[in-house]
Each structure stands twice: as C-alpha cells, then as structure tokens.
C-alpha cells in the first residue's frame, strides 16, 4: 500500500463552509475503510491536507474526487506520493 498527500487549498470559502459537514462525514467513512490515514486543516485557514492509502495514484485520485469539497469546487487539489517514516516506537493504522 502506498500513501498520497493531497493538499486541498481554499478555492471558495462560502462553499467550503457549506460543504464542511459532508466533507468531514466523507473523511470519517474513508478512515473506517482504511483509505484515509489522517487529515487536518491548516491553522491559517488556507486549506487542508489528507493522507490517502491506495495501491497507486489513480486509485487515490478516484477517492479524492468523491470528496464533497472537490466535487462542489470548494477546494482545489494537489497530490503527491508520500513516503511515510515514523519513529520506531510509533504505530500507524492497521
């Protein structure tokens, strides 16, 4: 399994506020399915970051295009394959 960092820069603040509940619900479902490792917003309000788990970039893109923020045009997106490294005593996901 590979990891993909998806930056979701702010495109439309009003749409982002309107679709935030659906976005968070989507991410929670994706976490339950182990397709999202982690996510969070940037403290300066410029957007957020989602780390997807997928077999390849095409699969990760298929996931992120289901995000209500992306579907509605509230956010742009940028994807990069990410090589996860942790301290030896840290356990990440299952």
HUHU-V186310 format. One record per run of one state. SS is the DSSP state (helix for helix, strand for strand, loop for the rest). FROM is the first residue (numbers start at 1). LEN is the number of residues. If there is no record, write none. Layout:
ss	from	len
SS	FROM	LEN
SS	FROM	LEN
This chain:
ss	from	len
loop	1	1
strand	2	9
loop	11	2
helix	13	20
loop	33	3
strand	36	6
loop	42	5
strand	47	8
loop	55	2
helix	57	8
loop	65	3
helix	68	4
loop	72	3
strand	75	1
loop	76	2
strand	78	5
loop	83	12
